Amino acid sequence: MIPKGHNVSEFFAQVVKNVASSNLEIRKLVYIYLLRYAEHEPDLALLSINTFQKDLADPNPLICAMAL
């Protein structure tokens, strides 16, 4: 939906809840979504910072790179 130009910022709260998903594909999609819409919902975006900090210490280099 994002590439087609649809505004999906209304789903921000539901998407942010998936930032700590154990499924790597879901996490990638959530990170892409956050990059696109975080400035529209800065207060809700702050909820994901804790997860980003944990991901930076993850032994998996892919998860660390995504968190950056």
All heavy atoms as a GROMACS GRO file, in nm:
protein
  540
    1MET      N    1   0.081  -0.119   0.000
    1MET     CA    2   0.000   0.000   0.000
    1MET      C    3   0.085   0.126   0.000
    1MET      O    4   0.048   0.225  -0.061
    1MET     CB    5  -0.095   0.000   0.119
    1MET     CG    6  -0.201  -0.107   0.113
    1MET     SD    7  -0.313  -0.096   0.253
    1MET     CE    8  -0.448  -0.011   0.175
    2ILE      N    9   0.197   0.123   0.069
    2ILE     CA   10   0.283   0.240   0.075
    2ILE      C   11   0.335   0.276  -0.065
    2ILE      O   12   0.327   0.391  -0.104
    2ILE     CB   13   0.399   0.220   0.175
    2ILE    CG1   14   0.346   0.213   0.318
    2ILE    CG2   15   0.500   0.332   0.164
    2ILE    CD1   16   0.449   0.176   0.421
    3PRO      N   17   0.386   0.178  -0.143
    3PRO     CA   18   0.437   0.214  -0.275
    3PRO      C   19   0.329   0.268  -0.370
    3PRO      O   20   0.358   0.339  -0.463
    3PRO     CB   21   0.494   0.084  -0.331
    3PRO     CG   22   0.516  -0.004  -0.216
    3PRO     CD   23   0.416   0.039  -0.112
    4LYS      N   24   0.204   0.234  -0.346
    4LYS     CA   25   0.097   0.280  -0.432
    4LYS      C   26   0.049   0.420  -0.394
    4LYS      O   27  -0.044   0.472  -0.452
    4LYS     CB   28  -0.020   0.183  -0.426
    4LYS     CG   29   0.012   0.049  -0.489
    4LYS     CD   30  -0.108  -0.040  -0.490
    4LYS     CE   31  -0.074  -0.172  -0.558
    4LYS     NZ   32  -0.190  -0.258  -0.568
    5GLY      N   33   0.110   0.480  -0.293
    5GLY     CA   34   0.076   0.616  -0.256
    5GLY      C   35  -0.037   0.629  -0.156
    5GLY      O   36  -0.083   0.739  -0.128
    6HIS      N   37  -0.082   0.518  -0.099
    6HIS     CA   38  -0.188   0.524   0.001
    6HIS      C   39  -0.130   0.570   0.135
    6HIS      O   40  -0.022   0.527   0.175
    6HIS     CB   41  -0.253   0.387   0.019
    6HIS     CG   42  -0.324   0.337  -0.102
    6HIS    ND1   43  -0.447   0.383  -0.140
    6HIS    CD2   44  -0.288   0.245  -0.194
    6HIS    CE1   45  -0.485   0.322  -0.249
    6HIS    NE2   46  -0.388   0.237  -0.286
    7ASN      N   47  -0.202   0.655   0.204
    7ASN     CA   48  -0.160   0.700   0.336
    7ASN      C   49  -0.205   0.596   0.438
    7ASN      O   50  -0.324   0.580   0.463
    7ASN     CB   51  -0.222   0.836   0.368
    7ASN     CG   52  -0.176   0.889   0.502
    7ASN    OD1   53  -0.099   0.826   0.572
    7ASN    ND2   54  -0.225   1.006   0.537
    8VAL      N   55  -0.110   0.528   0.497
    8VAL     CA   56  -0.142   0.423   0.594
    8VAL      C   57  -0.097   0.463   0.735
    8VAL      O   58  -0.079   0.378   0.821
    8VAL     CB   59  -0.082   0.287   0.552
    8VAL    CG1   60  -0.149   0.233   0.428
    8VAL    CG2   61   0.068   0.298   0.530
    9SER      N   62  -0.080   0.592   0.756
    9SER     CA   63  -0.034   0.639   0.888
    9SER      C   64  -0.137   0.612   0.997
    9SER      O   65  -0.102   0.610   1.114
    9SER     CB   66   0.001   0.788   0.883
    9SER     OG   67  -0.113   0.865   0.851
   10GLU      N   68  -0.261   0.590   0.959
   10GLU     CA   69  -0.365   0.563   1.059
   10GLU      C   70  -0.341   0.430   1.132
   10GLU      O   71  -0.397   0.407   1.238
   10GLU     CB   72  -0.503   0.562   0.994
   10GLU     CG   73  -0.521   0.451   0.892
   10GLU     CD   74  -0.649   0.464   0.813
   10GLU    OE1   75  -0.654   0.551   0.725
   10GLU    OE2   76  -0.743   0.387   0.842
   11PHE      N   77  -0.257   0.345   1.076
   11PHE     CA   78  -0.229   0.216   1.138
   11PHE      C   79  -0.103   0.219   1.225
   11PHE      O   80  -0.053   0.114   1.265
   11PHE     CB   81  -0.212   0.108   1.030
   11PHE     CG   82  -0.331   0.097   0.939
   11PHE    CD1   83  -0.321   0.130   0.805
   11PHE    CD2   84  -0.454   0.054   0.987
   11PHE    CE1   85  -0.430   0.120   0.720
   11PHE    CE2   86  -0.563   0.044   0.904
   11PHE     CZ   87  -0.551   0.077   0.770
   12PHE      N   88  -0.051   0.337   1.252
   12PHE     CA   89   0.077   0.350   1.320
   12PHE      C   90   0.082   0.272   1.451
   12PHE      O   91   0.176   0.197   1.475
   12PHE     CB   92   0.110   0.497   1.345
   12PHE     CG   93   0.254   0.521   1.377
   12PHE    CD1   94   0.344   0.545   1.277
   12PHE    CD2   95   0.299   0.518   1.508
   12PHE    CE1   96   0.478   0.566   1.305
   12PHE    CE2   97   0.431   0.539   1.538
   12PHE     CZ   98   0.521   0.563   1.436
   13ALA      N   99  -0.016   0.290   1.537
   13ALA     CA  100  -0.015   0.223   1.668
   13ALA      C  101  -0.013   0.071   1.655
   13ALA      O  102   0.060   0.002   1.727
   13ALA     CB  103  -0.136   0.268   1.750
   14GLN      N  104  -0.090   0.019   1.561
   14GLN     CA  105  -0.094  -0.126   1.541
   14GLN      C  106   0.038  -0.179   1.485
   14GLN      O  107   0.082  -0.288   1.522
   14GLN     CB  108  -0.209  -0.165   1.447
   14GLN     CG  109  -0.346  -0.144   1.505
   14GLN     CD  110  -0.396   0.000   1.492
   14GLN    OE1  111  -0.335   0.082   1.426
   14GLN    NE2  112  -0.506   0.029   1.558
   15VAL      N  113   0.101  -0.102   1.399
   15VAL     CA  114   0.227  -0.146   1.340
   15VAL      C  115   0.339  -0.142   1.443
   15VAL      O  116   0.419  -0.235   1.451
   15VAL     CB  117   0.262  -0.058   1.217
   15VAL    CG1  118   0.401  -0.090   1.165
   15VAL    CG2  119   0.159  -0.077   1.107
   16VAL      N  120   0.344  -0.037   1.524
   16VAL     CA  121   0.450  -0.024   1.624
   16VAL      C  122   0.449  -0.141   1.723
   16VAL      O  123   0.553  -0.183   1.770
   16VAL     CB  124   0.440   0.112   1.698
   16VAL    CG1  125   0.530   0.117   1.819
   16VAL    CG2  126   0.475   0.224   1.603
   17LYS      N  127   0.334  -0.195   1.749
   17LYS     CA  128   0.324  -0.310   1.841
   17LYS      C  129   0.402  -0.430   1.788
   17LYS      O  130   0.440  -0.518   1.865
   17LYS     CB  131   0.178  -0.350   1.861
   17LYS     CG  132   0.099  -0.249   1.940
   17LYS     CD  133  -0.044  -0.293   1.952
   17LYS     CE  134  -0.128  -0.185   2.018
   17LYS     NZ  135  -0.270  -0.221   2.021
   18ASN      N  136   0.428  -0.436   1.659
   18ASN     CA  137   0.498  -0.549   1.598
   18ASN      C  138   0.649  -0.528   1.585
   18ASN      O  139   0.717  -0.612   1.528
   18ASN     CB  140   0.439  -0.578   1.459
   18ASN     CG  141   0.299  -0.629   1.469
   18ASN    OD1  142   0.274  -0.731   1.530
   18ASN    ND2  143   0.205  -0.557   1.411
   19VAL      N  144   0.700  -0.420   1.639
   19VAL     CA  145   0.842  -0.390   1.625
   19VAL      C  146   0.930  -0.496   1.694
   19VAL      O  147   1.043  -0.518   1.655
   19VAL     CB  148   0.876  -0.248   1.674
   19VAL    CG1  149   0.876  -0.237   1.823
   19VAL    CG2  150   1.006  -0.200   1.616
   20ALA      N  151   0.877  -0.562   1.793
   20ALA     CA  152   0.954  -0.664   1.865
   20ALA      C  153   0.919  -0.806   1.819
   20ALA      O  154   0.952  -0.903   1.886
   20ALA     CB  155   0.930  -0.653   2.015
   21SER      N  156   0.860  -0.819   1.703
   21SER     CA  157   0.822  -0.949   1.651
   21SER      C  158   0.944  -1.039   1.634
   21SER      O  159   1.054  -0.993   1.600
   21SER     CB  160   0.753  -0.932   1.515
   21SER     OG  161   0.731  -1.057   1.454
   22SER      N  162   0.926  -1.167   1.657
   22SER     CA  163   1.037  -1.260   1.638
   22SER      C  164   1.054  -1.296   1.490
   22SER      O  165   1.157  -1.349   1.450
   22SER     CB  166   1.013  -1.388   1.719
   22SER     OG  167   0.892  -1.448   1.679
   23ASN      N  168   0.954  -1.264   1.409
   23ASN     CA  169   0.961  -1.289   1.265
   23ASN      C  170   1.041  -1.177   1.199
   23ASN      O  171   1.003  -1.060   1.204
   23ASN     CB  172   0.819  -1.296   1.208
   23ASN     CG  173   0.816  -1.328   1.061
   23ASN    OD1  174   0.898  -1.282   0.983
   23ASN    ND2  175   0.719  -1.407   1.023
   24LEU      N  176   1.152  -1.212   1.136
   24LEU     CA  177   1.240  -1.113   1.076
   24LEU      C  178   1.175  -1.034   0.963
   24LEU      O  179   1.200  -0.914   0.947
   24LEU     CB  180   1.367  -1.182   1.026
   24LEU     CG  181   1.494  -1.108   1.059
   24LEU    CD1  182   1.525  -1.122   1.205
   24LEU    CD2  183   1.605  -1.156   0.976
   25GLU      N  184   1.092  -1.098   0.884
   25GLU     CA  185   1.026  -1.029   0.773
   25GLU      C  186   0.929  -0.924   0.826
   25GLU      O  187   0.920  -0.814   0.772
   25GLU     CB  188   0.952  -1.129   0.683
   25GLU     CG  189   1.044  -1.224   0.609
   25GLU     CD  190   1.146  -1.152   0.522
   25GLU    OE1  191   1.108  -1.058   0.450
   25GLU    OE2  192   1.264  -1.189   0.528
   26ILE      N  193   0.857  -0.957   0.932
   26ILE     CA  194   0.766  -0.860   0.994
   26ILE      C  195   0.846  -0.742   1.047
   26ILE      O  196   0.808  -0.626   1.027
   26ILE     CB  197   0.684  -0.925   1.108
   26ILE    CG1  198   0.597  -1.038   1.057
   26ILE    CG2  199   0.601  -0.821   1.183
   26ILE    CD1  200   0.483  -0.996   0.970
   27ARG      N  201   0.956  -0.770   1.111
   27ARG     CA  202   1.040  -0.663   1.165
   27ARG      C  203   1.090  -0.569   1.055
   27ARG      O  204   1.090  -0.448   1.072
   27ARG     CB  205   1.162  -0.723   1.234
   27ARG     CG  206   1.150  -0.727   1.380
   27ARG     CD  207   1.284  -0.761   1.438
   27ARG     NE  208   1.269  -0.764   1.581
   27ARG     CZ  209   1.357  -0.812   1.662
   27ARG    NH1  210   1.468  -0.861   1.615
   27ARG    NH2  211   1.336  -0.811   1.791
   28LYS      N  212   1.133  -0.627   0.944
   28LYS     CA  213   1.180  -0.544   0.832
   28LYS      C  214   1.069  -0.450   0.786
   28LYS      O  215   1.093  -0.331   0.764
   28LYS     CB  216   1.224  -0.631   0.715
   28LYS     CG  217   1.355  -0.701   0.734
   28LYS     CD  218   1.384  -0.784   0.609
   28LYS     CE  219   1.498  -0.879   0.629
   28LYS     NZ  220   1.521  -0.962   0.511
   29LEU      N  221   0.951  -0.504   0.771
   29LEU     CA  222   0.838  -0.422   0.726
   29LEU      C  223   0.804  -0.313   0.826
   29LEU      O  224   0.773  -0.200   0.788
   29LEU     CB  225   0.717  -0.511   0.699
   29LEU     CG  226   0.729  -0.606   0.580
   29LEU    CD1  227   0.611  -0.702   0.577
   29LEU    CD2  228   0.740  -0.529   0.450
   30VAL      N  229   0.810  -0.346   0.954
   30VAL     CA  230   0.782  -0.247   1.058
   30VAL      C  231   0.887  -0.136   1.054
   30VAL      O  232   0.853  -0.017   1.064
   30VAL     CB  233   0.776  -0.312   1.198
   30VAL    CG1  234   0.771  -0.208   1.308
   30VAL    CG2  235   0.656  -0.405   1.208
   31TYR      N  236   1.013  -0.172   1.039
   31TYR     CA  237   1.119  -0.071   1.034
   31TYR      C  238   1.101   0.021   0.914
   31TYR      O  239   1.119   0.142   0.925
   31TYR     CB  240   1.256  -0.138   1.030
   31TYR     CG  241   1.305  -0.191   1.162
   31TYR    CD1  242   1.223  -0.194   1.273
   31TYR    CD2  243   1.433  -0.238   1.176
   31TYR    CE1  244   1.268  -0.243   1.395
   31TYR    CE2  245   1.480  -0.287   1.297
   31TYR     CZ  246   1.398  -0.289   1.406
   31TYR     OH  247   1.443  -0.337   1.525
   32ILE      N  248   1.064  -0.035   0.800
   32ILE     CA  249   1.039   0.047   0.680
   32ILE      C  250   0.922   0.142   0.706
   32ILE      O  251   0.928   0.260   0.672
   32ILE     CB  252   1.013  -0.042   0.557
   32ILE    CG1  253   1.141  -0.115   0.518
   32ILE    CG2  254   0.958   0.039   0.441
   32ILE    CD1  255   1.120  -0.226   0.417
   33TYR      N  256   0.819   0.090   0.766
   33TYR     CA  257   0.702   0.171   0.798
   33TYR      C  258   0.740   0.285   0.893
   33TYR      O  259   0.699   0.400   0.874
   33TYR     CB  260   0.594   0.082   0.860
   33TYR     CG  261   0.466   0.155   0.893
   33TYR    CD1  262   0.363   0.163   0.802
   33TYR    CD2  263   0.448   0.215   1.018
   33TYR    CE1  264   0.245   0.230   0.833
   33TYR    CE2  265   0.332   0.281   1.049
   33TYR     CZ  266   0.231   0.288   0.957
   33TYR     OH  267   0.115   0.354   0.987
   34LEU      N  268   0.818   0.254   0.995
   34LEU     CA  269   0.860   0.356   1.091
   34LEU      C  270   0.944   0.465   1.025
   34LEU      O  271   0.929   0.582   1.057
   34LEU     CB  272   0.937   0.293   1.206
   34LEU     CG  273   0.853   0.218   1.309
   34LEU    CD1  274   0.942   0.141   1.404
   34LEU    CD2  275   0.765   0.315   1.385
   35LEU      N  276   1.031   0.425   0.935
   35LEU     CA  277   1.111   0.525   0.864
   35LEU      C  278   1.022   0.623   0.787
   35LEU      O  279   1.050   0.742   0.778
   35LEU     CB  280   1.207   0.457   0.767
   35LEU     CG  281   1.327   0.389   0.829
   35LEU    CD1  282   1.401   0.306   0.724
   35LEU    CD2  283   1.420   0.490   0.890
   36ARG      N  284   0.916   0.571   0.734
   36ARG     CA  285   0.827   0.653   0.650
   36ARG      C  286   0.733   0.741   0.733
   36ARG      O  287   0.706   0.855   0.696
   36ARG     CB  288   0.746   0.559   0.560
   36ARG     CG  289   0.639   0.624   0.480
   36ARG     CD  290   0.692   0.664   0.345
   36ARG     NE  291   0.581   0.692   0.256
   36ARG     CZ  292   0.553   0.814   0.213
   36ARG    NH1  293   0.626   0.914   0.248
   36ARG    NH2  294   0.451   0.833   0.134
   37TYR      N  295   0.681   0.690   0.845
   37TYR     CA  296   0.573   0.759   0.916
   37TYR      C  297   0.605   0.807   1.057
   37TYR      O  298   0.520   0.866   1.123
   37TYR     CB  299   0.449   0.669   0.922
   37TYR     CG  300   0.388   0.649   0.786
   37TYR    CD1  301   0.403   0.529   0.718
   37TYR    CD2  302   0.315   0.750   0.726
   37TYR    CE1  303   0.348   0.512   0.592
   37TYR    CE2  304   0.259   0.734   0.600
   37TYR     CZ  305   0.276   0.614   0.534
   37TYR     OH  306   0.223   0.598   0.410
   38ALA      N  307   0.726   0.786   1.106
   38ALA     CA  308   0.759   0.824   1.245
   38ALA      C  309   0.742   0.974   1.270
   38ALA      O  310   0.701   1.015   1.378
   38ALA     CB  311   0.900   0.780   1.280
   39GLU      N  312   0.772   1.056   1.171
   39GLU     CA  313   0.761   1.200   1.194
   39GLU      C  314   0.616   1.246   1.203
   39GLU      O  315   0.588   1.353   1.258
   39GLU     CB  316   0.835   1.279   1.087
   39GLU     CG  317   0.782   1.263   0.948
   39GLU     CD  318   0.872   1.333   0.846
   39GLU    OE1  319   0.994   1.314   0.852
   39GLU    OE2  320   0.817   1.405   0.762
   40HIS      N  321   0.522   1.164   1.155
   40HIS     CA  322   0.381   1.199   1.166
   40HIS      C  323   0.325   1.167   1.305
   40HIS      O  324   0.228   1.228   1.349
   40HIS     CB  325   0.298   1.123   1.062
   40HIS     CG  326   0.334   1.156   0.921
   40HIS    ND1  327   0.307   1.278   0.865
   40HIS    CD2  328   0.397   1.083   0.826
   40HIS    CE1  329   0.351   1.279   0.741
   40HIS    NE2  330   0.407   1.162   0.714
   41GLU      N  331   0.386   1.070   1.372
   41GLU     CA  332   0.341   1.027   1.506
   41GLU      C  333   0.462   1.017   1.599
   41GLU      O  334   0.497   0.908   1.644
   41GLU     CB  335   0.272   0.890   1.496
   41GLU     CG  336   0.147   0.887   1.415
   41GLU     CD  337   0.028   0.948   1.487
   41GLU    OE1  338   0.036   0.969   1.608
   41GLU    OE2  339  -0.072   0.974   1.420
   42PRO      N  340   0.528   1.128   1.630
   42PRO     CA  341   0.652   1.119   1.709
   42PRO      C  342   0.634   1.060   1.848
   42PRO      O  343   0.723   0.989   1.897
   42PRO     CB  344   0.701   1.263   1.716
   42PRO     CG  345   0.583   1.347   1.683
   42PRO     CD  346   0.493   1.264   1.598
   43ASP      N  347   0.521   1.085   1.912
   43ASP     CA  348   0.500   1.031   2.047
   43ASP      C  349   0.490   0.879   2.044
   43ASP      O  350   0.546   0.811   2.130
   43ASP     CB  351   0.375   1.090   2.110
   43ASP     CG  352   0.389   1.238   2.137
   43ASP    OD1  353   0.504   1.286   2.150
   43ASP    OD2  354   0.286   1.307   2.145
   44LEU      N  355   0.419   0.826   1.947
   44LEU     CA  356   0.408   0.680   1.935
   44LEU      C  357   0.539   0.618   1.888
   44LEU      O  358   0.572   0.506   1.926
   44LEU     CB  359   0.295   0.643   1.839
   44LEU     CG  360   0.154   0.668   1.889
   44LEU    CD1  361   0.052   0.639   1.779
   44LEU    CD2  362   0.124   0.583   2.011
   45ALA      N  363   0.614   0.690   1.808
   45ALA     CA  364   0.743   0.639   1.760
   45ALA      C  365   0.840   0.618   1.876
   45ALA      O  366   0.924   0.528   1.872
   45ALA     CB  367   0.802   0.733   1.657
   46LEU      N  368   0.827   0.700   1.980
   46LEU     CA  369   0.914   0.685   2.097
   46LEU      C  370   0.898   0.550   2.164
   46LEU      O  371   0.990   0.500   2.228
   46LEU     CB  372   0.887   0.797   2.198
   46LEU     CG  373   0.934   0.935   2.158
   46LEU    CD1  374   0.886   1.038   2.259
   46LEU    CD2  375   1.084   0.940   2.144
   47LEU      N  376   0.783   0.488   2.148
   47LEU     CA  377   0.759   0.357   2.209
   47LEU      C  378   0.850   0.249   2.152
   47LEU      O  379   0.873   0.147   2.215
   47LEU     CB  380   0.613   0.316   2.188
   47LEU     CG  381   0.508   0.406   2.252
   47LEU    CD1  382   0.368   0.360   2.211
   47LEU    CD2  383   0.522   0.407   2.403
   48SER      N  384   0.904   0.270   2.034
   48SER     CA  385   0.986   0.169   1.970
   48SER      C  386   1.135   0.184   2.002
   48SER      O  387   1.215   0.094   1.973
   48SER     CB  388   0.967   0.173   1.819
   48SER     OG  389   1.002   0.299   1.769
   49ILE      N  390   1.174   0.292   2.067
   49ILE     CA  391   1.317   0.316   2.093
   49ILE      C  392   1.378   0.208   2.180
   49ILE      O  393   1.491   0.165   2.156
   49ILE     CB  394   1.337   0.456   2.155
   49ILE    CG1  395   1.311   0.561   2.049
   49ILE    CG2  396   1.476   0.471   2.214
   49ILE    CD1  397   1.322   0.702   2.098
   50ASN      N  398   1.307   0.161   2.279
   50ASN     CA  399   1.358   0.055   2.366
   50ASN      C  400   1.395  -0.069   2.284
   50ASN      O  401   1.499  -0.130   2.307
   50ASN     CB  402   1.253   0.022   2.471
   50ASN     CG  403   1.313  -0.012   2.604
   50ASN    OD1  404   1.429   0.017   2.628
   50ASN    ND2  405   1.234  -0.074   2.689
   51THR      N  406   1.309  -0.104   2.191
   51THR     CA  407   1.335  -0.221   2.107
   51THR      C  408   1.456  -0.198   2.018
   51THR      O  409   1.539  -0.286   1.999
   51THR     CB  410   1.211  -0.254   2.022
   51THR    OG1  411   1.100  -0.274   2.109
   51THR    CG2  412   1.233  -0.378   1.939
   52PHE      N  413   1.470  -0.078   1.963
   52PHE     CA  414   1.586  -0.046   1.880
   52PHE      C  415   1.715  -0.061   1.960
   52PHE      O  416   1.814  -0.115   1.911
   52PHE     CB  417   1.578   0.096   1.826
   52PHE     CG  418   1.476   0.115   1.718
   52PHE    CD1  419   1.396   0.227   1.719
   52PHE    CD2  420   1.458   0.024   1.617
   52PHE    CE1  421   1.301   0.247   1.620
   52PHE    CE2  422   1.363   0.043   1.518
   52PHE     CZ  423   1.285   0.155   1.520
   53GLN      N  424   1.714  -0.014   2.083
   53GLN     CA  425   1.833  -0.024   2.167
   53GLN      C  426   1.868  -0.170   2.195
   53GLN      O  427   1.986  -0.207   2.192
   53GLN     CB  428   1.813   0.052   2.297
   53GLN     CG  429   1.813   0.202   2.276
   53GLN     CD  430   1.781   0.279   2.403
   53GLN    OE1  431   1.715   0.229   2.494
   53GLN    NE2  432   1.828   0.403   2.409
   54LYS      N  433   1.768  -0.253   2.220
   54LYS     CA  434   1.793  -0.395   2.241
   54LYS      C  435   1.847  -0.460   2.114
   54LYS      O  436   1.937  -0.544   2.119
   54LYS     CB  437   1.665  -0.466   2.285
   54LYS     CG  438   1.621  -0.433   2.424
   54LYS     CD  439   1.491  -0.504   2.457
   54LYS     CE  440   1.434  -0.457   2.589
   54LYS     NZ  441   1.301  -0.514   2.615
   55ASP      N  442   1.792  -0.420   2.000
   55ASP     CA  443   1.834  -0.478   1.873
   55ASP      C  444   1.978  -0.442   1.839
   55ASP      O  445   2.048  -0.518   1.772
   55ASP     CB  446   1.742  -0.433   1.760
   55ASP     CG  447   1.606  -0.501   1.766
   55ASP    OD1  448   1.589  -0.594   1.847
   55ASP    OD2  449   1.517  -0.462   1.688
   56LEU      N  450   2.025  -0.328   1.884
   56LEU     CA  451   2.163  -0.288   1.858
   56LEU      C  452   2.262  -0.381   1.928
   56LEU      O  453   2.377  -0.393   1.885
   56LEU     CB  454   2.187  -0.144   1.903
   56LEU     CG  455   2.122  -0.038   1.814
   56LEU    CD1  456   2.132   0.099   1.880
   56LEU    CD2  457   2.184  -0.036   1.676
   57ALA      N  458   2.220  -0.447   2.034
   57ALA     CA  459   2.306  -0.540   2.107
   57ALA      C  460   2.283  -0.685   2.065
   57ALA      O  461   2.345  -0.775   2.120
   57ALA     CB  462   2.282  -0.525   2.257
   58ASP      N  463   2.198  -0.709   1.967
   58ASP     CA  464   2.167  -0.845   1.923
   58ASP      C  465   2.289  -0.907   1.854
   58ASP      O  466   2.360  -0.839   1.780
   58ASP     CB  467   2.049  -0.841   1.825
   58ASP     CG  468   1.986  -0.977   1.808
   58ASP    OD1  469   2.041  -1.060   1.732
   58ASP    OD2  470   1.881  -0.999   1.871
   59PRO      N  471   2.313  -1.036   1.878
   59PRO     CA  472   2.427  -1.101   1.812
   59PRO      C  473   2.409  -1.118   1.661
   59PRO      O  474   2.507  -1.136   1.589
   59PRO     CB  475   2.436  -1.238   1.882
   59PRO     CG  476   2.307  -1.258   1.950
   59PRO     CD  477   2.247  -1.124   1.973
   60ASN      N  478   2.286  -1.110   1.614
   60ASN     CA  479   2.260  -1.123   1.470
   60ASN      C  480   2.290  -0.989   1.402
   60ASN      O  481   2.226  -0.888   1.430
   60ASN     CB  482   2.113  -1.161   1.448
   60ASN     CG  483   2.080  -1.185   1.303
   60ASN    OD1  484   2.147  -1.137   1.213
   60ASN    ND2  485   1.973  -1.260   1.281
   61PRO      N  486   2.389  -0.986   1.310
   61PRO     CA  487   2.425  -0.860   1.247
   61PRO      C  488   2.315  -0.798   1.164
   61PRO      O  489   2.307  -0.676   1.149
   61PRO     CB  490   2.546  -0.895   1.160
   61PRO     CG  491   2.554  -1.042   1.157
   61PRO     CD  492   2.472  -1.096   1.269
   62LEU      N  493   2.226  -0.879   1.110
   62LEU     CA  494   2.114  -0.826   1.031
   62LEU      C  495   2.018  -0.743   1.118
   62LEU      O  496   1.975  -0.636   1.080
   62LEU     CB  497   2.038  -0.940   0.963
   62LEU     CG  498   1.918  -0.899   0.878
   62LEU    CD1  499   1.962  -0.806   0.765
   62LEU    CD2  500   1.849  -1.020   0.822
   63ILE      N  501   1.991  -0.794   1.238
   63ILE     CA  502   1.902  -0.722   1.330
   63ILE      C  503   1.970  -0.592   1.376
   63ILE      O  504   1.905  -0.488   1.384
   63ILE     CB  505   1.864  -0.812   1.450
   63ILE    CG1  506   1.776  -0.925   1.399
   63ILE    CG2  507   1.795  -0.732   1.559
   63ILE    CD1  508   1.738  -1.028   1.503
   64CYS      N  509   2.099  -0.596   1.403
   64CYS     CA  510   2.171  -0.473   1.440
   64CYS      C  511   2.165  -0.371   1.328
   64CYS      O  512   2.143  -0.253   1.353
   64CYS     CB  513   2.317  -0.505   1.471
   64CYS     SG  514   2.342  -0.592   1.625
   65ALA      N  515   2.186  -0.416   1.207
   65ALA     CA  516   2.184  -0.324   1.092
   65ALA      C  517   2.047  -0.263   1.073
   65ALA      O  518   2.036  -0.143   1.042
   65ALA     CB  519   2.228  -0.399   0.967
   66MET      N  520   1.943  -0.340   1.091
   66MET     CA  521   1.808  -0.286   1.075
   66MET      C  522   1.779  -0.180   1.182
   66MET      O  523   1.711  -0.080   1.154
   66MET     CB  524   1.703  -0.397   1.084
   66MET     CG  525   1.699  -0.485   0.962
   66MET     SD  526   1.560  -0.601   0.955
   66MET     CE  527   1.551  -0.669   1.117
   67ALA      N  528   1.829  -0.201   1.302
   67ALA     CA  529   1.804  -0.106   1.410
   67ALA      C  530   1.874   0.028   1.386
   67ALA      O  531   1.828   0.131   1.435
   67ALA     CB  532   1.849  -0.167   1.543
   68LEU      N  533   1.982   0.023   1.313
   68LEU     CA  534   2.053   0.149   1.283
   68LEU      C  535   1.971   0.233   1.189
   68LEU      O  536   1.966   0.350   1.193
   68LEU     CB  537   2.189   0.123   1.219
   68LEU     CG  538   2.295   0.071   1.315
   68LEU    CD1  539   2.421   0.035   1.238
   68LEU    CD2  540   2.326   0.173   1.420
   0.00000   0.00000   0.00000
